[in-house]
């Protein structure tokens, strides 16, 4: 983990993840609202990874 960011959670991996997630939400007739912090978009893939790690503690 260099500079506080994983290689697995780079924007290159986030874009396809958001695309698949938005497709899932659209198929379920739900609206996807990506989280923001003080008006700035969060790295949703990193947020999901961290919440998954916390779930298994």
Buried (B, 14 or more C-beta within 10 A) or exposed (E): EEEEEEEEBEEEBBEEEBEEBEEEEEEEEEEEEEEEEEEEEEBBBBBBBEEEEEEEE
